Amino acid sequence: MSEPAKPIKVALLGCGTVGTEIVRLLTEQAPDLASRIGAPVELAGVAVRRLNKPRPGVPADLLTTDAAELVTRPDVDVVVEVIGGIEPTRTWLIEALRAGKSVVTANKTLLAEHAGDLFAESDTFGGDLYFEAAVAGAIPLLRPLRESLAGDRITRVMGIVNGTTNFILSAMDETGAGYAETLEEASRLGYAEADPTADVDGYDAASKAAILASLSFHTRVTAGDVYREGISAVTPADVSAARALGRTIKLLAICERVDTPDGESVAVRVHPAMIPRTHPLAGVNGAFNAVFVEAEAAGQLMFYGQGAGGAPTASAVLGDLVAVARNLVVGGRGPRESAYADLPVRPIAQASTRYHISLDVADRAGVLAAVAAVFAEHEVSISAVRQEGRASDASLVIVTHSAPDAALRSTVDKIAGLPFVHDVVSVMRVEGEES
């Protein structure tokens, strides 16, 4: 009779909303997990900031405030991190990897800045590094990029990767309400943090975009490489203008492989954009996430689901934990870092985009011709124009064809200085098929 398999011992860093769900799922699904892995999984300890905080379902004797000691404990096989932030989390995970542990993390901020450091320690000391939960909660996205599409050439990734901003923009589209009141409603319903800056200013999405671009294009991309705009400047007038064009506004993370005469490069940006209501991403509403992937052989793929929340994120973490534990039981290694392409990252000025520009202008002859002349001067082609007069003023809306962002920005700056232009009401990028 064979001896029972040695348990896989797990150290958990963090026991907030996600951590508590991880403990619950590990307990409730213990028999199934053991069958899938080939060995039981047991918690060795849970690192927390305060021991006296109530944590229903979490054994008090497992709690510790000494994360540094826990991650290097000899009986620990896997370290699962759901604390977030960069330091001291980075130090703890590096120490864990140096001690030969495998690491599962949901820390997008850390990965977007220091994935290279973590992968280097993983390669040197033999532990796995998994991070499915770092980008889109329960949505299986990173593993397909790392593994399922490893034999393909990904050309573009475009997605909604922040539930808070998607909830706000969806509500603005549905109700016609303004940004401030919709943000207040999102906070009341629990879709926005007490300090929503990371979400509404695009920092969260930028970190996720860096991870997506790194995996898709085999190039190290950090959050600092990502052009970022948030949604606080989006107005009901913008939403109405998008609707008039058969479009809706979404905060998009866009990662592109760009072919130029000088060779390949990568463009990565996060900003609000108008997309056609016929686009698959246009129907993604509320706090849901979705990512649209384009590859040469596989074609177009879309991944959709719950992008955040305790249980969805815990589900993704446990999926990684099962993969890591299986490698420990049967022998083997997870995917390593793939950064061989080392493509340059293009600045936003060189990215090819389209603009929707709304102007308040004097309602008199020659205005449209003068504005069109500025576009021609900067070699920006106009796709559509709509003009509506009101008293002595007029509203002039222009949608461009694709052009370098720098040329579009220079065009807008010069138009703003024309004597008959009273105000540049809004400027927004346009994505999707040109009409």
N, C-alpha and C positions, 0 to 999 in steps of 0.2 A: 504494500500500500504506500503510495507516494505521500511525502510530507506536504502539509498545507503551504501554499505560497506565502512568502514573506510579505507582510503588509507594506504598502507604499505610504510613507509618512509625509504629511503635508504641513508646512508652516504657512499660515495665512496672515498677511500684513494688511490690517484694516478690517473693521467690523461695523461699518456703517450700513447704509441701505443695501449695497451690493454684497458686502461681506456677510451680512446676516443671511441673505438669500443663498449664498454659497454654502454656509453651514447647514441651512435647512435642506438643501438639495443633496448634499453629501450624506446627511443622516437618512432622509426619506428614501433615497435611491441606492443606498449602500449595496444591497444584494445585486441589483442590476449592474451597477458600476463594477463590482467585483467580477461578474460574469463577462462583461465586455473587455475588461482589462486583463483578466487572468490572475488577479490578486486583489485583496481588499485594500481600500483606501481609508486611512485613518488620520485625523487631525493630530498633529504633534504639539501645536500651540497656536495662539491667536494674539498678534501684537496689536495693542490699542493704546490710545493716548491716556485714557482715564479708566481705572479699574472699577470705579464705583458707579458707572453708568449702567442702567438696567439693559440687559441684552437677553430677552427671552429666547430660550432654545439653545443658548451658547453655554456650555459647561464652564462654570467660573474657574475651575482648576486649570483650564487651558489658557487663561488670559495672562498676558505679561505686558509690561511696558518697555521691555528690553528687546527691541526688534533686532539690534545688532547681534545680540547673543543668540537669538532664535534662528536667524538665517544661517548661522554657521554650526549649529548644533549637529553633532555626529549622526544622530538618528534621523535627521531630516533628509528627505530625498528631493522634494519639490517645494519651491517657494512660490506662493501665489500672492501677487501684490495688487491691491485695489485701493491704495491710499491716494495716489495722484501726486502731482507736484514733481519738482526736480530734486531738490535736496531736502532731507537726507536720503530720500528714496533711491536716488542713483547710487549712492555709496553702499546702501544695504544690498541692492541687487548685484552690484559688482562683487561685493564680498561673498555673496551667495554663489555666484558663478565661479569665483576663484576657489571656493570650497568644493567645487564639483557638483553643485546642485543644478537642477533644471529650473527654469523660471517661466512662469506664466504671468503676464501683466496686462492690465487694461489701461495703462498709463500713456495716453496719446501725447501729452505734453513732453514727457521724458523721451519717448521714442522719436518724436519729431526733431529733437535737439541732439540726442545722444545714442541713437540706435547703433551707430558705428562702434561706439565704445562697448556697448553691451554685446554685440555680435563678436567683437574681437576677443572678449573674455570667454564667451561661449565656445569659440573655436579653439582657444588655447587650452581650456580646462575640461572640455567635453560635455558640458551640459547643454540641453536644448533651450531655445528661446522662442516662446509662442506668444502671440498678442492679438488674437482674433477680435477680442472685445474692445480694442482700442479705437476702432473707427465707426462701426455701425451696429453696436449692440448685438442683438441676436442674429442679425443678418449674416449668413455665411458668405463673406466677401473676400477676405484676405487669403484664405486658404485656396479658393479658386485662382486668385491672381498668382499666388506662390507656386501652386502645384498643378491644378487642372489646365491652366493656360500657359504652363511653362514651355510648351512646345510651339506656341503661337507668338505672333508679333502684335502686341497691343498698341493701338495708335491713338486712342483717346479714352479718357474716363471723365464722365461728367455726372455730378450727383448732388442730391440734397442730403447733407450729412449732419445737420443740426436741427433737432426737433423743435427747439424753442422758436427759432426764427421762422421755421416753416409753419408753426402754429400761428404766429403773429401775421405773417403775410397771407396765409389762407383766410384768416378771420377778416383782415382788411379787404380782401377780394370779395368775400361773401357778404359783408355787412356795410362796406363803405366807410367804416370808422377810421380814425386817424391812428398813427403809430403809438402815441403816448397812451391813449385810452385802451388800445388793444394789448400793449405791454402790461398795463395794470391788470387787465382781465387774465392774461397769461400767468401773472404772479399769483393772483387770487386762486386760480385753478391748479396751481402747483407745476405749471409748465415752464416757469421761469424762476431762476434763483433769486435770492434776496439781492445779490449783486449780479445783474445779468450781463455785465460788460463782456466777459469772454464769449458769450453767445452772440449778443446783438452787434458787437463790433467785429465779429468774424474771426476772432483768435482761435476758437475751438475748431471751426471748419478749416482754418489754415493749417493747424497741426495735422488734422486728418488728411488734408490734401497732400501734405508733404509725405506722409506714410504711403498713400496711394500711388503717388508719382514714383517714389523710390522703388516700390515693388513692381510697378507696371513697366518702368523703363530701365530697370537694372542700373540705377544711378542714385547716389546719395543726394537726397533733397531734404533740406531742413526747413523749419517754419519760417526762418528769415529769408528764404529764397522765394516765398510765396507772396505775390501781390494780394493785398487784402483791403476790402471795403465792407463795412457793415450795412445795416438796414435802417438806421435811425433817420436817414434823410429821405426815405421813401414816403411819399405823400398820397393822400386819396386821389389827387389829380393824376399822379403817375399810374396808379391802379386803374383809374378810369381810362386813361390814354391807352394803356395796354389792352384793356377790354375792347376798345374801339378798333384795335388792330387785330382782334381775335387772338390775343395773347394774355398771359398772366405773368406775374412777377415772382421769381424764386431766388433765394440766395443759393448760388451754385458754386461748387468746387469743381474747377475745370483743369484737367491735366492733359496736355497734348504733346505728342511727338511731332516735331516740326522738321521737315526736310527742306533744306536751302542749298544753293550752290556751294556754300561753305561747309556743308555737312549737316549731320543731324544735331538737333538740340531739343530741349524740353522747355515748355512754357507751363507755368502753374499759377493759377489765380483763383481768388475767392471774391465774389461781388454779387450784388443783385443784378438780375438780368430778366428781360422780357423773353418768354419762350412761347411758341405757338400752343394753343390749347389742344392741338392734336398730338403734341409730343407726349410720349409715355410719362415723362416727369411732371407734366402739367396736372395730372390727376392725382398726384401724391399730396394729400392734404393733412391738416392737423399736425400731430407731433411725429408722424411717420417719416422714415428715411427711405431713399431709393438711390441706387447708383447705376448709371447706364454705361456699359463698357463696349467699346468697339475694337475688334481684332481682325486681322487680315483673313484668317481662315475661319474662325468661329463666327464672324459677323457681329451682329448686335445682340447684346445680352443685357438683361436688367435684373437687379437684385433689389428686393423690396421687403420691408417689414419694420418691426419695432426697433428703433435706433438707440433707445436708451431705456432707463428704468432698472429697478433692482433685479427682478426675475429675468427679463430678457438678457441683460448683461451677464448675470450669473450663468445663464444657459451657455453663452459663448465661452465663458471662462472654463466651465466644466468640460466643454468639448475639447478645449486645449489640454486640460488636465488629463483627460482620457488618452489623448494622443501621446502626451509625454510619458504617462505611466506605462502604456503599452511598450514604448521604446525601452523603458527600464526593465520590463519583465522579459521581453523576447530578444532584446538587443537591437540596436539600431540608433539612428540619429534622425532628427527632424531636419527640415530644409535649413540651409545655411544662408547667410547674406549673399545676395547676388547684386553686385555693384560693378560688374566688369565693364559695362558700357561707358560709365563715367562721362555722360554727356553734359555739355554746358547748359546752364539754365538761363533762358532768355529773359531780359527785363521786360516789364509790362509795355514799355514804349515800343518794343519790337513785335509784340503780340498782334496778330491780325484779329480785329474785332469789328463790330458794327455799333453805331450809335443811334439812339432815339433822342432827338433834341427838341425841346419845347421853348419857344421864344415869345416874348411880348414885344411887338414892334409897332412903329407908327403905320397907320393904315393909309398909305399913299403910293402912288405909282413909282415903280422902279425899285422898291424894297426887295422883292423876291429876286430880281435880277442881280442886285448888288450882293445879296447873301449867297446866291449860287456862284457868283464870281469868286468869292472867298474859298468855297469848296473846290472850285476848279484850280485855283492858285495852289492849293495844298494837295492836288491830285487825289481828291476824295470824291467818289462818284455817289450821286444821290439816287436812292431807290424809290422813295415816295415823298410827296409833299402834300400837306393839308393846311389850308389857310381859312380862318374864320374872322370876319370883321365884327367889331363891336365899338360903336361910337367912333372916337378918333383913333382907337388902337385896334390891333389885330393879333390873333394868336396864330403863330406859324409853327407847324410841326414838321420836322424833317427826319426821315429814316435813311441812313446811308447804306451803301454796299460795304463789303469788308475792306479794311484799310489798316495800316499800322496804327496802333493806338496813339503814338506820338503825333502822327499827322492829324488824327481826329481831334486830339486835345489842342493842338496848335490852331486848328480851324475854329474851334469853339472859343478859344481865348481871343482870337482876332475879331470874331463876330461880336463878342461881348463889348468890344470897344467901338463899334460902329455907332454913329450919332443917332440913328433912328431905331436902334435896339434898346428898348427900355429895360429889359431884364432877360437873363437866361434862366428860365423857370426851372428846368430840370434837364439833366443829361443822364441817360441810362444806356447800358450796353444791351444789345439784342443778340440772342443766340437762337439756333435752329435754322430751318430752311429759309432762304431768302424768298421774298414774295415780290 
